Amino acid sequence: MNKRFLVRLLLALIVLTVGVLAAATINAGGLVSELSAQAGNETPSATVPTTFVYFYRLVWIAKDAPQGCLAYPPLDWDSRLGPGGLPYLDQVRIISATVTSGQKYWRITKVKFENINESGNDHSIYVKVTDENCWRVNGEKLVLSSVGGLWEYPEERPGDDWCNCNFFYPMYGDGYAVHIEDQYPSDKIAGMIMPMRRHVNYRITFQLTTKP
């Protein structure tokens, strides 16, 4: 269980406690108003079921916490890629950032390949960018380049986008590479192609990491 989850859970419990006290105060106030109205002093005021709102917020805060996050996870590499993998995909590779122990950098922690049966007729590169606690990071620049001379900065997708990613880019037969342009060095994955022009996907995760 990571620190950010514990902090958010603690804050949620504090908010819940305050909400219960507030609800009790509102209900007490409503009772006083009702008794006063019965005495002919004023019109009864409506009470608000505030407690339910705070319970909902507690569930919402807790549900999106990343599970099983590691500060330096082993590389989750699809064995169909690179040397010893599928034909035409042996050039897919990670070019590691040049960093020293104790230095932060953008490390590729996961590379997943989706073949023509898994891609849903899609042909895109999907990229997630996370911090050291595996939470989504916004505002980073992704550089997409290719052997054909392409050099682009794909537009970042919103957090609730259908792709469940920070960036996605449709491929059109070139050999592609991506890395993050930032104050920290970045790994790069290169050699991503559409083998025999078939519709395949690549899903990559970058995590901000400190070199052991």
Secondary structure, 3 states (H helix, E strand, C coil): CCHHHHHHHHHHHHHHHHHHHHHHHHHHHHHHHHHHHHCCCCCCCCCCCHHHHHHHHHHHHHHCCCCCCCCCCCCEECCCCCCCCCCCCCCCEEECCCCCCCCEEEEEEEEEEECCCCCCCCCEEEEEEECCCCCECCCCEEEEEECCCCEECCCCCCCCCCCCCCEEEECCCCCEEEEEECCCCECEEEEECCHHHCCCEEEEEEEEEECC
